[in-house]
Structure formats: C-alpha cells, structure tokens
Amino acid sequence: MEIRGGALLARAFQEKGVQQVFTLSGGFCNPALEGFMECQISVINAPHEQVAGHLADGYTRINRKPAVCLVGPEGFANAVPAMMEAWGERSPVIFVTGSSTLKRKGAGGFKEIDDVAIAAPLTKYSAEVTHGERIPEFVDRAWKIATNGYPGPVHLSIPVDIMFSSFDEREGRDERPFNHQFKLPPRAWPCPDDLDSILNIINRSEKPILIGGHGVWWSGAEKKLEAVGLTLGIPVFNVPYHQKLLSEHSDAYMGLADIHQYHPSEYALQNCDAAILVGVRLDNQMNFGNPPLFPATTKLICINGSHEELEFNRAADEVLLSDPNAFFEAMLNLHEKDSWSENRHWFEDNRQRRGEWVKQMVADIPSEEALNGQLHPLQVALDVQEAMADDDWLVIDGGNTHFWSEIAVNISGWQGRKLGNILHPGTFSMLGVGVSFAITAKQANVDKNVVLISGDGAFLSGGLSIEAAFQENLPIVVVIDNNGGLDCISQQQERLFANQSHFATDFRDIPFHSMFEGLGGYGELVETREQLIPAIKRAIASGKTACVNVKTKGHISPIVLATTSKRDKASIE
C-alpha cells in the first residue's frame, strides 16, 4: 500500500509518542494533517505561524516532551522567532516546515529560500528531507538530537513534492534501526573519581549555595534539588529567565540568583565559599562566572548533563559531566553516611534575609495617593496572585511587567501562596509569548485556573493568539498591566536621552477589555486598587476567556534602574 509523504511523517511521529501538533493549516500541510487525523494525534490550528511555534514551545516546556510545529513554506519566516524563544530555554520543539520542490531546487522554485541555513543557528539540528523513504530516518534523527544531551529545538524542511508524493507505507523499515519506538534519552553518569573530587570540595565548604538552571528542569530533577537543599541545609537559587524549579514557598528556595530582582542574593553570592551551579550556563545571566557576581575567592563548581553545556562553563573552577539526578543522589548520600557537616546558621541566615527583604519591599510600595490615584505595578502583581487559588497557574509576559511580577512571585510565595507553576519568556525576553503559554498551561491543567499578567506592549505583540483560547474552549484570564506604552523602554530613554524625555514608545488608550467582549469573552476595566481583586475573581468565575484591563502608573523596576544608571551590571549584560 502506498501513502503520501505527509502520512509517513505522521506515522513516524506517532511511533515517537507525539500527542500534540500545532499548525497554521495551509495547502502544504494537508497530507500531514490527513495523516495526523488518521493517527488520532491532536492538532490545534493557530492564527499565525509564530503563535503555532509558541504554543508548541509552551506545551513542550510544561510536559517535558516534544510537540510538533507544522507550517508551510510561506510560514517558515513567521516561525523563526518561535525557534529563537525555544532555543533560549532549550525546549525540544520539532519544527517541520515546507520548502520548494526538490526537483527544482536552486532554480527559483515556488517560495524557495535556504530555510535549512536560516534555522541552523537557532536549532540543534536543521536538515532537509531528501527522499520520501527517508522520512522515518530523519524524524528518528531529529527526535534523538532534540532530546539527547542538552535538549533543544530541531528543524526538518520537507519539499512540497515529497510531502505530496506517494511511497510504500513500509519505506525504510528494512534498514537499521528497525525499531523507531520512543526510548528515554541516555543520561550522563559521572566518573567516580571526578565525582569524589567534587564532593570533597563541597564537603569542606562552610557556606555553599546551589543555583539551578534549565538542565535541572529537563532532567526532571527539581524534587531532588529541593531534597538536597532541605536535607543538607543549602540555600537554593534559580537562574533568572529560566524555568522555575522550586515553589517559592519551599523552605529551601530563596529566590532568583539576580542581585537586582532579589537583592539578598548579592549577600549569598558574595559570602558563599562554594557556588554549585547545576544545569546552568555561565552566560550573561551569570556574568560569565566573573566578578562582581562571583568573587574571585568563591569556588565555582558547574555540573552539567552534556559536554556541550560544560564547554560554555570555562570560567568554572571545577566541572563535572553528570546528569543532575545522579549528582543530587550523590549529595544526599553524604548525609546518609553522616559525612556532611551542616551549617544551619548559614541556611537560616539566608532565610531571615529573605523575610526581611519581603517586608521591606511591601513597605516601599507607594500608595495610590502618592501616585495620584494610579496603581503601582508591583501592587498589581501582588493583588493578581492574591485573587488566585492555590495550584492555579501564573503566566508572565512583558518587560517591566515581567520584572515586577518576578519580585511579586517571591513575596507571595514567602507569604504562603502555592502556585501550581509559573511560565514566562526565556532568556531572550521575547514579548508576546504569554497568551500562547497560558493556553498550553490551561490545556495541560483544564481543572485549574490560568492567569496571565501581561504588559500592554507584550499583549499587542502576541495578543492575536487569544483566538486559539476561544477556538479550543480553553478559557484563560488575561490581566493587562496597561501603562500606556513600552514603559521599560521609555524609562531607559529618559535616562539616556539628553533632554530626559522618551520617544516612539507611547500607545493610545486601548480598550483591551472591550476587545475580549467582542470576541465573545468577558471584560472589565479597572482604575482603582479596590476594584482589582473583585474584578479578577469575577473574570475567573465567568468561565470565559477574560480580560481585566488595569490602568497602572509606570514605575521603573530595580533591574532597569541598575542597568540605566550606574551601568553596574551583573545579572544581565
């Protein structure tokens, strides 16, 4: 029996256990869509190719298993920003895009561009399928590269004639590997001698800290990270902009390893004698391992699950190739063998400083009267979480809105709020991903409320994706921090420009809440603090995709202030 190349593609993904595809249905996609329909693989149609990519990225981050983004030749360029966002978080999304016919390659074929070369710097693997019988081979290769070592997005370009042509349904089945079924990716096991050397250094330390990054999330080791922090009394921090690993209310968790968004982390970084970074890259978020973020006297230890990640960490004093799970188990064995000398005072000192920071941050929020009746963005972020229930999901999107919300998450966690999880833009701080991430969070947690707090600029960048929430009956609540412009940028301009003004950053007064009502959702305008929490609760209770449009007063965040005044930079370049 012969089937089209698109059906071969669908069956190859079915063998890998793919459960979700995101697309913008175009003519090129039809053979694959027919195949996904026959394989009973769920497909969500997005209003734009970039939205399809962000939806696939959000799904992959939440479920820690690859989703597929399928778009046509004309949609490839639109999907590129989503590749970039996925690349920043090491999210193993599989992008499948169309290309001009193979037989006319290089002759100016229909919509012909060098998509393989364009995608290469933003993916772990970018290749063109050269024959229909090799489709299962290319899928197998792309899947393994996406999930092995340090994970990351991959790209397959399929010429139109291969997608539509017919091939034997058993193409490639007589070649190795005969079995294309999903297998768990191999994990790096540490060399015993190297592991002992690292453990001896840590065991001699008196004031160690743990900093977790994306490698911990993708290896599923966050519970063991928390166990190490609690059992051994080691303060735990999270790399900024990457997936949150521990709940903010966890006794072991202190906050972001970012001296601007969480001021007490500076004390920990400056006074620790061993900084243990697991699944972390020493990139600009970590000031490349250099002072002033890491003093020269600090022993800098990096644990990574792939040699590619270790190669980024040349500034480390010690490195270890190890899956985070294996390393954390070895750390816990120190306690079981009674060979660990715990410094509970150091641990409690960091917790006390967190509590003092929370108290001071709340006390420093200007009142509505001081802001001429307008709302401070930190107060808005705190009240948003106050209106949510335990285990609800929070999604963050924007510039200053993101920064203030990160601070609010730490404060609310200390005060007892137990969120289900948090999603936000990755290392590239890309605006407009929030709605897509919120939709996938609701898809994965249909019985939980999902609330997105988004800047007005961020919503304008990706708000078109809200149609997918209506189309798929996945109601989310969008709270818009509406300060009337690109506040993060205007504040930088006011400190950079000689006349202390801002330019080309203002928006008109946009009735976002009315837009949602027009689409069939729920909307409310909020202009005072006393209106905010009741409005959010009504939006949640409506059961509809809803918008709470909150008029706020732009206020410079600590991270923007630090990078536009003294230019004293550590947590961002």
C-alpha positions in Angstrom: 0.0 0.0 0.0 1.2 3.5 -0.8 0.7 6.6 1.3 1.7 10.2 0.9 4.8 11.6 2.4 2.7 13.6 4.9 1.1 10.4 6.2 4.6 8.8 6.5 5.6 11.8 8.6 2.6 11.5 10.8 3.2 7.8 11.4 6.8 8.4 12.3 5.8 10.9 14.9 3.1 8.6 16.2 5.9 6.0 16.8 7.7 8.5 19.0 4.7 9.1 21.1 3.9 12.6 19.8 0.5 13.6 21.2 0.2 17.3 20.1 0.7 19.2 16.9 0.3 22.9 16.4 -0.1 24.4 13.0 -1.5 27.1 10.7 -3.3 24.9 8.2 -2.1 25.6 4.7 -2.0 23.7 1.5 1.4 22.2 2.2 0.2 20.8 5.5 -2.8 18.9 4.1 -1.1 15.5 3.6 0.4 15.6 7.1 -2.9 16.8 8.6 -4.7 13.8 7.0 -2.0 11.6 8.5 -2.3 13.1 11.9 -6.1 12.7 11.7 -5.8 9.0 10.8 -3.3 8.5 13.7 -5.7 10.3 16.1 -3.0 12.9 17.1 -4.4 16.1 18.4 -3.9 19.2 16.1 -4.6 22.8 17.2 -4.8 25.4 14.4 -3.3 28.7 15.3 -4.0 32.1 13.8 -0.3 32.7 12.9 2.8 30.6 12.4 4.7 32.3 15.2 1.8 31.6 17.5 1.9 27.9 16.5 5.6 27.8 17.4 5.0 29.4 20.8 2.1 27.0 21.5 4.4 24.1 20.7 7.1 25.6 22.9 4.7 26.1 25.9 3.4 22.6 25.6 6.9 21.2 25.4 8.1 23.1 28.5 5.1 22.1 30.6 5.0 18.4 29.6 8.8 17.9 29.0 8.1 16.0 25.8 8.4 17.3 22.3 5.5 18.8 20.4 5.4 19.5 16.7 5.0 22.8 15.0 4.0 22.3 11.3 3.9 25.2 8.9 4.1 25.7 5.2 6.9 27.3 3.1 5.4 30.8 3.3 5.1 30.4 7.1 8.7 29.5 7.8 9.9 33.1 8.3 7.0 33.7 10.7 8.0 30.6 12.8 11.7 31.8 13.2 11.0 33.9 16.3 9.4 30.9 18.0 12.6 28.9 17.2 14.6 31.6 18.9 12.5 31.6 22.0 12.6 27.7 22.2 16.3 27.8 21.7 16.8 30.1 24.7 15.1 27.7 27.0 16.5 24.5 25.4 12.9 23.5 24.6 12.9 20.4 22.3 10.2 21.5 19.9 10.3 19.8 16.5 9.7 22.4 13.7 8.5 20.9 10.4 8.3 23.4 7.6 7.7 23.2 3.9 10.1 24.1 1.1 10.0 24.3 -2.7 10.1 21.2 -4.8 13.2 19.1 -4.6 13.4 18.6 -8.4 13.6 22.4 -8.9 15.9 23.2 -6.0 18.2 26.1 -6.9 16.2 27.2 -9.9 14.0 29.7 -8.2 11.2 27.3 -7.2 7.9 28.3 -5.6 8.7 30.2 -2.4 12.3 29.0 -2.4 14.6 30.1 0.4 17.5 28.5 2.2 15.4 27.6 5.2 17.8 25.0 6.5 20.7 27.5 6.7 18.4 30.2 8.3 17.2 27.8 11.0 20.6 26.2 11.8 21.8 28.9 14.3 18.6 28.7 16.2 18.3 24.9 16.5 20.4 21.9 17.4 19.7 20.3 14.0 18.4 21.6 10.8 18.1 19.4 7.7 16.2 18.9 4.5 14.4 15.5 3.9 15.9 14.3 0.6 13.6 11.4 -0.2 10.3 10.1 1.0 11.7 6.7 2.0 14.0 8.5 4.5 11.2 10.4 6.3 11.2 7.9 9.3 15.0 8.2 9.4 15.0 12.0 9.5 12.3 12.0 12.2 14.3 9.5 14.3 17.4 11.5 14.0 15.7 14.8 14.8 13.9 13.4 17.8 17.1 11.9 19.3 19.1 15.1 18.7 16.3 17.2 20.2 16.1 15.1 23.4 19.6 13.9 24.0 22.4 15.7 25.9 21.3 19.3 26.4 17.8 19.4 24.7 16.8 22.0 22.2 14.6 22.6 19.1 15.2 21.0 15.8 14.1 21.7 12.3 13.1 19.5 9.4 12.4 21.0 5.9 10.2 18.9 3.7 10.0 19.7 0.0 6.4 20.0 -1.3 6.8 17.2 -3.9 8.0 14.8 -1.1 5.1 15.8 1.1 2.5 15.1 -1.6 4.1 12.1 -3.4 3.2 8.5 -2.6 5.5 6.0 -1.1 5.4 2.4 0.1 4.0 2.6 3.7 6.8 0.4 4.8 9.6 2.7 3.4 12.8 2.4 5.4 11.6 -0.5 7.6 14.2 -2.9 6.2 17.1 -0.7 7.4 18.6 -0.2 10.8 17.3 0.8 13.2 14.4 -1.5 12.7 12.6 -0.2 15.8 11.8 3.6 15.8 9.7 3.5 19.0 10.3 6.2 21.7 13.1 5.5 24.1 14.2 7.6 27.0 17.4 9.6 26.2 20.6 8.3 27.7 21.9 10.2 30.7 25.5 11.0 31.6 26.8 9.1 34.6 29.6 10.8 36.5 33.1 9.4 36.6 33.5 8.1 40.2 36.9 9.8 40.7 35.7 13.1 39.3 32.5 12.9 41.4 34.5 12.2 44.6 36.8 15.1 44.0 33.8 17.5 43.6 32.0 16.1 46.7 35.2 16.5 48.8 35.4 20.2 47.8 31.7 20.7 48.7 32.0 18.8 51.9 34.8 21.1 53.1 32.8 24.2 52.3 31.1 26.1 55.2 28.8 28.3 53.2 27.7 26.6 50.0 24.8 27.7 47.8 23.0 25.8 45.0 21.9 27.5 41.8 19.6 25.5 39.5 19.1 26.1 35.8 17.3 24.7 32.8 19.3 21.4 32.9 17.5 20.5 36.2 14.1 21.0 34.7 14.7 19.0 31.5 16.2 16.1 33.5 13.2 16.1 35.9 15.4 16.6 38.9 13.8 19.5 40.7 12.4 17.4 43.6 15.9 16.0 44.3 17.2 19.6 44.1 14.8 20.6 46.9 15.7 17.4 48.9 19.4 18.4 48.8 18.6 21.9 49.9 16.4 20.8 52.8 18.4 17.8 53.9 21.8 19.4 53.7 20.7 22.9 54.7 22.0 24.5 51.5 20.2 27.7 50.2 18.8 27.1 46.7 18.5 29.8 44.0 17.1 29.8 40.4 18.8 31.2 37.3 16.7 34.2 36.1 14.6 33.8 33.0 14.7 30.0 33.0 12.0 27.6 34.1 11.2 27.8 37.8 12.4 24.7 39.7 11.1 25.0 43.2 7.9 26.6 44.6 8.5 29.9 46.2 7.1 28.7 49.4 9.6 25.9 49.7 11.9 26.3 52.8 14.9 25.6 50.7 14.2 28.2 48.0 15.5 31.7 48.4 14.8 33.4 45.0 16.5 34.3 41.8 20.2 34.5 41.6 19.8 38.1 40.5 21.1 40.9 42.6 18.5 43.3 41.1 15.3 41.3 41.2 16.2 39.6 44.5 18.6 41.8 46.5 19.5 39.2 49.2 21.1 37.0 46.5 24.0 39.5 46.5 24.8 38.6 50.1 24.7 34.9 49.3 26.9 35.3 46.2 29.4 37.5 48.0 29.7 35.4 51.1 29.4 31.8 49.9 32.6 29.8 49.7 31.2 27.3 47.1 28.7 28.1 44.4 27.3 24.9 42.9 25.6 25.5 39.6 23.6 22.6 38.3 22.3 22.6 34.7 23.4 26.2 34.3 25.3 28.0 31.6 27.8 30.7 32.7 26.4 33.1 30.2 25.4 36.8 30.6 22.7 35.8 33.2 25.6 34.6 35.4 28.0 37.4 34.3 30.1 34.7 32.6 31.2 33.4 36.0 33.1 36.7 36.7 33.2 39.2 39.5 31.4 41.1 40.8 28.7 38.5 40.7 31.1 35.7 41.7 34.0 36.9 43.9 37.4 35.5 42.9 37.6 33.7 46.2 34.5 31.7 45.6 34.9 28.1 44.4 32.8 28.0 41.3 31.5 24.4 40.5 29.5 23.5 37.4 27.5 20.3 37.0 26.1 19.7 33.5 24.5 16.7 31.8 26.2 17.2 28.5 29.7 18.1 27.3 28.2 20.9 25.1 27.0 22.7 28.2 30.3 22.2 30.0 32.1 23.8 27.1 30.2 27.1 27.9 31.5 27.0 31.5 35.2 27.6 31.0 35.2 30.1 33.9 34.3 27.4 36.4 37.0 26.2 38.9 35.6 22.7 38.7 33.3 21.0 36.2 31.6 17.6 36.3 29.8 15.8 33.5 26.8 14.3 35.2 23.0 14.1 34.9 21.6 16.3 37.7 19.7 13.4 39.2 22.9 11.3 39.7 24.7 14.3 41.2 21.9 15.1 43.7 21.7 11.4 44.7 25.4 11.5 45.5 24.9 14.7 47.5 22.1 13.1 49.5 24.4 10.1 50.2 26.7 12.4 52.1 24.0 12.9 54.6 23.2 9.2 54.8 26.8 8.4 55.5 27.0 11.1 58.3 29.8 12.7 56.4 28.1 16.1 56.0 28.8 18.9 58.3 25.7 21.1 58.1 25.8 24.8 58.7 22.2 25.5 59.7 23.2 29.1 60.7 24.1 29.9 57.1 20.9 28.4 55.8 18.7 30.3 58.4 20.7 33.5 57.8 19.6 33.4 54.1 16.0 32.7 55.1 16.0 35.5 57.5 17.3 37.9 54.9 14.6 36.8 52.5 11.9 37.6 55.1 13.4 41.0 55.8 13.5 41.7 52.1 9.9 40.8 51.7 8.8 43.1 54.5 10.8 46.0 53.1 9.6 45.5 49.5 6.0 45.6 50.6 6.6 48.6 52.8 8.2 50.5 50.0 5.2 50.3 47.6 3.9 53.8 47.0 0.3 54.3 47.9 -2.4 55.2 45.3 -2.5 58.7 46.8 1.3 59.1 46.3 0.8 58.0 42.6 -2.2 60.4 42.1 -4.7 57.6 42.2 -2.8 55.2 39.9 -1.7 51.7 40.7 1.9 50.6 41.2 2.9 47.6 39.0 4.2 45.6 42.0 1.0 46.1 43.9 -1.0 44.9 40.8 1.2 41.8 40.5 0.7 41.0 44.2 -3.0 41.5 44.0 -3.3 39.3 41.0 -1.8 36.4 43.0 -4.0 37.3 46.0 -7.0 36.7 43.8 -5.8 33.3 42.6 -6.2 30.0 44.4 -3.5 27.5 45.4 -2.3 25.4 42.5 -3.5 27.9 39.9 -1.0 28.6 37.1 0.5 32.1 36.6 2.0 33.2 33.3 4.0 36.4 32.9 4.7 38.4 29.8 6.4 41.8 29.3 9.3 44.0 30.2 8.8 45.8 33.5 5.7 43.7 34.0 7.8 40.6 33.9 10.4 42.1 36.3 7.9 43.3 38.9 5.9 40.1 38.6 9.1 38.0 39.4 9.5 40.0 42.5 5.9 39.6 43.4 6.1 35.8 43.0 8.9 35.6 45.6 7.0 37.9 48.0 3.7 36.0 47.6 5.4 32.6 48.0 7.0 33.7 51.2 3.6 34.8 52.4 2.1 31.4 51.6 0.8 31.4 48.1 1.3 28.0 46.5 1.0 28.4 42.7 0.8 25.3 40.5 3.6 26.6 38.4 4.9 29.6 36.5 5.7 30.3 32.8 7.4 33.3 31.4 9.6 34.4 28.5 13.0 32.8 28.4 16.5 34.2 28.1 15.7 36.3 25.1 12.9 38.2 26.9 10.7 37.9 23.9 7.4 39.8 24.1 4.2 38.2 23.1 4.6 34.6 24.3 2.3 34.9 27.3 -1.1 34.2 25.7 0.3 31.1 23.9 2.0 29.8 27.1 -1.2 30.4 29.1 -3.3 28.4 26.5 -1.0 25.4 26.8 -0.9 25.7 30.6 -4.7 25.5 30.5 -4.6 22.6 28.1 -2.4 20.7 30.5 -4.4 21.7 33.6 -8.1 22.0 32.5 -9.3 21.9 36.1 -7.1 24.8 37.2 -7.4 28.5 36.7 -4.7 30.0 34.5 -4.0 33.7 34.9 -1.7 35.7 32.6 -0.4 39.1 33.7 0.9 40.9 30.6 2.2 44.3 29.8 0.1 46.2 27.2 3.1 46.1 24.8 3.5 42.4 25.2 -0.2 41.8 24.6 0.0 43.8 21.4 2.9 41.7 20.3 1.2 38.3 20.6 -2.5 39.0 21.5 -3.8 37.6 18.2 -3.1 34.1 19.7 -6.1 34.7 22.1 -8.4 33.4 19.3 -6.9 29.9 20.0 -8.3 30.1 23.5 -11.8 30.7 22.2 -11.5 28.2 19.4 -10.2 25.4 21.6 -12.5 26.3 24.6 -9.5 26.8 26.9 -10.6 29.8 29.0 -7.8 31.9 30.5 -7.8 35.2 32.3 -5.6 37.9 31.0 -4.7 40.8 33.3 -3.2 43.6 31.3 -0.8 46.0 33.1 -1.8 48.9 31.0 0.6 51.8 31.5 0.0 53.3 28.0 3.3 52.4 26.3 6.5 50.5 26.2 7.3 51.6 29.7 10.5 49.6 30.1 12.0 51.3 27.0 10.7 54.8 27.8 12.3 54.7 31.2 15.6 53.7 29.6 15.2 56.6 27.1 14.6 59.1 29.9 17.9 58.2 31.5 19.8 58.1 28.2 18.4 61.0 26.2 20.0 64.4 26.8 16.5 66.0 27.2 15.3 63.3 29.6 12.3 62.6 27.5 11.0 59.4 25.7 10.2 59.0 22.1 8.1 56.5 20.0 7.1 54.4 22.9 3.5 55.6 23.7 0.2 53.9 22.9 -3.2 55.3 22.7 -5.8 54.4 25.3 -6.7 50.9 24.1 -9.9 49.2 25.4 -8.5 45.7 25.7 -11.4 44.5 27.8 -13.9 45.5 25.0 -11.8 43.5 22.5 -12.4 40.4 24.6 -16.1 41.1 24.9 -16.3 41.5 21.1 -14.8 38.1 20.7 -17.4 36.5 23.0 -15.4 36.7 26.2 -15.6 38.6 29.5 -14.0 42.0 30.1 -13.6 44.6 32.8 -11.8 47.9 33.2 -10.1 48.6 36.5 -8.9 52.0 37.5 -8.5 51.7 41.3 -7.0 49.1 43.6 -10.3 48.3 45.4 -11.7 47.2 42.0 -8.9 44.9 41.1 -9.2 41.7 43.1 -13.1 41.5 42.8 -12.7 42.0 39.0 -10.2 39.2 38.7 -12.5 36.9 40.7 -15.4 37.8 38.5 -13.4 37.1 35.4 -12.4 33.7 36.8 -15.9 32.9 37.8 -17.3 33.8 34.3 -15.8 30.6 32.9 -14.9 32.6 29.8 -11.7 33.7 28.3 -11.5 37.1 30.0 -9.6 40.3 30.2 -9.1 42.6 33.2 -7.7 45.9 31.8 -5.9 47.6 34.6 -4.8 51.2 34.4 -1.4 51.5 36.1 1.4 54.0 36.7 4.7 53.0 35.0 7.4 52.7 37.6 11.0 51.8 36.9 11.9 48.3 38.1 15.2 47.6 40.0 16.8 45.8 37.1 16.1 48.6 34.6 17.3 51.1 37.2 20.5 49.3 37.7 21.3 48.9 34.0 20.5 52.5 33.1 22.1 54.5 35.9 25.5 53.3 37.1 25.7 50.6 34.4 26.8 48.4 37.2 25.8 45.1 35.7 26.0 41.5 36.9 22.8 39.5 36.4 22.3 41.0 32.9 25.0 42.0 30.5 
